[in-house]
Amino acid sequence: MDVFAFPPIAALLDLAYAGLMGLASLLEPVAGASAAAAAVVLVTLLVRTALIPVGISQSKAEQTRVRLAPRLRELQKRYRKSPERLQRETMQLYRDERTSPFAGCLPVLLQAPVIGLVYAVFLHPTIAGHANELLNQTLLGVPLGTSLTGAAFGGALTPMTLVVIGAVVMLIAVVGELTRRMLRMPPLPRDDDSPLPVVSTRMLGMLQLTTAVVAVFVPLAAALYLLTTVAWTLGQRLILRRVYPLG
């Protein structure tokens, strides 16, 4: 069952679609045939601006995590042979500090419906029973409903399609790598014998490539959304790292 076919959600999706197409019409005198693509970027920026408080919450949580790291190390050393006691003492530390190991997660979860609704406009060929005309608009002659894999397997891969979508995918990968290098989180202090799990740096690096891989399969409109999002996120987090330094 398609959740976006549920009448209340379909109505919200249609409203988001109408707003985006209206914005594209306003941008047409300036952006011409690429007005819809410009509208995708602008709407993404507006959404990310509205979600700045979520970024602030995440930065505060990162700062708290680093500040508590030495005390967590002491707990690991003291209770390394008693995982249950270690867990209790760790949670007590977070309670005493009026925070949580999951601080910053709730705002991220709350933003998911907003992001999901906007993102769905770029994916669905039909919205509320009518065609999604956004996907028929173009960027440099490439329809926004075209995906790199779809064009390749459908025999419709033109040089311009490869250039435009390939450039978007490459830019996403570059921004992801810059994010990995510039915003690497200090590892949580732990001993080799600590029962607490550790996250592999290699795994974190692989996660940075996920968005670029996704962009190969989704329509160009969605890929533009992803590119704008990762670029905004990098810039925002660099600024917030200055406001909430990790040490």
Contacts in CASP RR format, 6 or more apart in sequence:
PFRMAT RR
TARGET T0000
AUTHOR 0000-0000-0000
METHOD contacts of the structure
MODEL  1
MDVFAFPPIAALLDLAYAGLMGLASLLEPVAGASAAAAAVVLVTLLVRTA
LIPVGISQSKAEQTRVRLAPRLRELQKRYRKSPERLQRETMQLYRDERTS
PFAGCLPVLLQAPVIGLVYAVFLHPTIAGHANELLNQTLLGVPLGTSLTG
AAFGGALTPMTLVVIGAVVMLIAVVGELTRRMLRMPPLPRDDDSPLPVVS
TRMLGMLQLTTAVVAVFVPLAAALYLLTTVAWTLGQRLILRRVYPLG
3 9 0 8 1.000
4 10 0 8 1.000
4 13 0 8 1.000
4 120 0 8 1.000
4 124 0 8 1.000
4 127 0 8 1.000
9 117 0 8 1.000
10 127 0 8 1.000
10 128 0 8 1.000
10 129 0 8 1.000
11 128 0 8 1.000
12 117 0 8 1.000
13 117 0 8 1.000
13 120 0 8 1.000
13 121 0 8 1.000
13 124 0 8 1.000
13 127 0 8 1.000
13 128 0 8 1.000
14 127 0 8 1.000
14 128 0 8 1.000
16 117 0 8 1.000
16 118 0 8 1.000
16 121 0 8 1.000
17 121 0 8 1.000
17 127 0 8 1.000
17 128 0 8 1.000
17 132 0 8 1.000
17 134 0 8 1.000
20 36 0 8 1.000
20 39 0 8 1.000
20 40 0 8 1.000
20 43 0 8 1.000
20 121 0 8 1.000
20 134 0 8 1.000
21 36 0 8 1.000
21 39 0 8 1.000
21 133 0 8 1.000
21 134 0 8 1.000
22 39 0 8 1.000
23 39 0 8 1.000
23 42 0 8 1.000
23 43 0 8 1.000
24 35 0 8 1.000
24 36 0 8 1.000
24 38 0 8 1.000
24 39 0 8 1.000
24 134 0 8 1.000
24 137 0 8 1.000
25 35 0 8 1.000
27 35 0 8 1.000
27 38 0 8 1.000
27 39 0 8 1.000
27 42 0 8 1.000
28 35 0 8 1.000
30 38 0 8 1.000
31 37 0 8 1.000
31 38 0 8 1.000
33 137 0 8 1.000
33 138 0 8 1.000
33 141 0 8 1.000
34 138 0 8 1.000
34 139 0 8 1.000
34 140 0 8 1.000
35 137 0 8 1.000
36 134 0 8 1.000
36 137 0 8 1.000
36 138 0 8 1.000
36 139 0 8 1.000
36 144 0 8 1.000
36 221 0 8 1.000
37 137 0 8 1.000
37 138 0 8 1.000
37 139 0 8 1.000
37 144 0 8 1.000
37 220 0 8 1.000
37 221 0 8 1.000
37 224 0 8 1.000
40 122 0 8 1.000
40 134 0 8 1.000
40 144 0 8 1.000
40 221 0 8 1.000
40 224 0 8 1.000
40 225 0 8 1.000
40 228 0 8 1.000
41 224 0 8 1.000
41 228 0 8 1.000
43 118 0 8 1.000
44 118 0 8 1.000
44 224 0 8 1.000
44 225 0 8 1.000
44 228 0 8 1.000
44 229 0 8 1.000
44 232 0 8 1.000
45 228 0 8 1.000
45 232 0 8 1.000
47 114 0 8 1.000
47 115 0 8 1.000
47 118 0 8 1.000
48 228 0 8 1.000
48 229 0 8 1.000
48 232 0 8 1.000
48 233 0 8 1.000
48 236 0 8 1.000
50 114 0 8 1.000
51 111 0 8 1.000
51 114 0 8 1.000
51 115 0 8 1.000
52 236 0 8 1.000
53 107 0 8 1.000
54 104 0 8 1.000
54 107 0 8 1.000
54 108 0 8 1.000
54 110 0 8 1.000
54 111 0 8 1.000
55 107 0 8 1.000
55 236 0 8 1.000
55 237 0 8 1.000
55 240 0 8 1.000
56 240 0 8 1.000
56 244 0 8 1.000
57 103 0 8 1.000
57 104 0 8 1.000
57 107 0 8 1.000
58 104 0 8 1.000
58 107 0 8 1.000
58 108 0 8 1.000
59 237 0 8 1.000
59 240 0 8 1.000
59 241 0 8 1.000
59 243 0 8 1.000
59 244 0 8 1.000
60 103 0 8 1.000
60 104 0 8 1.000
60 244 0 8 1.000
61 99 0 8 1.000
61 103 0 8 1.000
61 104 0 8 1.000
61 105 0 8 1.000
62 185 0 8 1.000
62 244 0 8 1.000
62 246 0 8 1.000
63 244 0 8 1.000
63 245 0 8 1.000
63 246 0 8 1.000
64 97 0 8 1.000
64 99 0 8 1.000
64 103 0 8 1.000
65 185 0 8 1.000
65 188 0 8 1.000
66 185 0 8 1.000
66 186 0 8 1.000
66 246 0 8 1.000
66 247 0 8 1.000
68 93 0 8 1.000
68 94 0 8 1.000
68 97 0 8 1.000
68 99 0 8 1.000
69 186 0 8 1.000
69 188 0 8 1.000
69 189 0 8 1.000
70 189 0 8 1.000
71 93 0 8 1.000
72 90 0 8 1.000
72 93 0 8 1.000
72 188 0 8 1.000
72 189 0 8 1.000
73 189 0 8 1.000
73 190 0 8 1.000
73 191 0 8 1.000
75 86 0 8 1.000
75 89 0 8 1.000
75 90 0 8 1.000
75 93 0 8 1.000
76 86 0 8 1.000
76 189 0 8 1.000
76 190 0 8 1.000
76 191 0 8 1.000
76 194 0 8 1.000
76 196 0 8 1.000
77 191 0 8 1.000
78 89 0 8 1.000
79 85 0 8 1.000
79 86 0 8 1.000
79 89 0 8 1.000
80 86 0 8 1.000
80 191 0 8 1.000
80 193 0 8 1.000
80 194 0 8 1.000
80 195 0 8 1.000
83 195 0 8 1.000
86 195 0 8 1.000
86 196 0 8 1.000
90 101 0 8 1.000
91 101 0 8 1.000
94 100 0 8 1.000
94 101 0 8 1.000
118 225 0 8 1.000
119 222 0 8 1.000
119 225 0 8 1.000
121 127 0 8 1.000
121 132 0 8 1.000
121 134 0 8 1.000
121 221 0 8 1.000
122 134 0 8 1.000
122 135 0 8 1.000
122 144 0 8 1.000
122 218 0 8 1.000
122 219 0 8 1.000
122 221 0 8 1.000
122 222 0 8 1.000
122 224 0 8 1.000
122 225 0 8 1.000
123 218 0 8 1.000
123 219 0 8 1.000
123 222 0 8 1.000
124 132 0 8 1.000
125 131 0 8 1.000
125 132 0 8 1.000
125 135 0 8 1.000
125 145 0 8 1.000
126 132 0 8 1.000
134 144 0 8 1.000
134 221 0 8 1.000
135 143 0 8 1.000
135 144 0 8 1.000
135 145 0 8 1.000
135 219 0 8 1.000
135 221 0 8 1.000
136 143 0 8 1.000
136 144 0 8 1.000
136 145 0 8 1.000
137 143 0 8 1.000
137 144 0 8 1.000
138 144 0 8 1.000
139 164 0 8 1.000
139 220 0 8 1.000
139 224 0 8 1.000
140 160 0 8 1.000
140 164 0 8 1.000
141 160 0 8 1.000
141 164 0 8 1.000
142 158 0 8 1.000
142 160 0 8 1.000
142 161 0 8 1.000
142 164 0 8 1.000
142 165 0 8 1.000
142 220 0 8 1.000
143 220 0 8 1.000
144 219 0 8 1.000
144 220 0 8 1.000
144 221 0 8 1.000
144 224 0 8 1.000
145 219 0 8 1.000
145 220 0 8 1.000
145 221 0 8 1.000
146 156 0 8 1.000
146 161 0 8 1.000
146 165 0 8 1.000
146 219 0 8 1.000
146 220 0 8 1.000
147 165 0 8 1.000
147 216 0 8 1.000
147 217 0 8 1.000
147 218 0 8 1.000
147 219 0 8 1.000
147 220 0 8 1.000
147 223 0 8 1.000
148 157 0 8 1.000
148 161 0 8 1.000
148 162 0 8 1.000
148 165 0 8 1.000
148 166 0 8 1.000
148 169 0 8 1.000
148 215 0 8 1.000
148 216 0 8 1.000
148 217 0 8 1.000
149 216 0 8 1.000
149 217 0 8 1.000
150 156 0 8 1.000
151 157 0 8 1.000
151 158 0 8 1.000
151 161 0 8 1.000
151 165 0 8 1.000
164 220 0 8 1.000
165 215 0 8 1.000
165 216 0 8 1.000
165 220 0 8 1.000
165 223 0 8 1.000
168 215 0 8 1.000
168 220 0 8 1.000
168 223 0 8 1.000
168 224 0 8 1.000
168 227 0 8 1.000
169 212 0 8 1.000
169 215 0 8 1.000
169 216 0 8 1.000
169 223 0 8 1.000
170 212 0 8 1.000
171 227 0 8 1.000
171 231 0 8 1.000
172 211 0 8 1.000
172 212 0 8 1.000
172 215 0 8 1.000
172 223 0 8 1.000
172 226 0 8 1.000
172 227 0 8 1.000
172 230 0 8 1.000
173 209 0 8 1.000
173 212 0 8 1.000
175 227 0 8 1.000
175 230 0 8 1.000
175 231 0 8 1.000
175 234 0 8 1.000
176 208 0 8 1.000
176 209 0 8 1.000
176 211 0 8 1.000
176 212 0 8 1.000
176 230 0 8 1.000
176 234 0 8 1.000
177 208 0 8 1.000
178 234 0 8 1.000
179 208 0 8 1.000
179 230 0 8 1.000
179 233 0 8 1.000
179 234 0 8 1.000
179 237 0 8 1.000
180 204 0 8 1.000
180 205 0 8 1.000
180 208 0 8 1.000
182 234 0 8 1.000
182 238 0 8 1.000
183 234 0 8 1.000
183 237 0 8 1.000
183 238 0 8 1.000
183 241 0 8 1.000
184 204 0 8 1.000
185 246 0 8 1.000
186 246 0 8 1.000
187 198 0 8 1.000
187 199 0 8 1.000
187 201 0 8 1.000
188 196 0 8 1.000
188 198 0 8 1.000
190 196 0 8 1.000
190 198 0 8 1.000
211 226 0 8 1.000
211 230 0 8 1.000
214 226 0 8 1.000
215 222 0 8 1.000
215 223 0 8 1.000
215 226 0 8 1.000
215 227 0 8 1.000
218 226 0 8 1.000
END
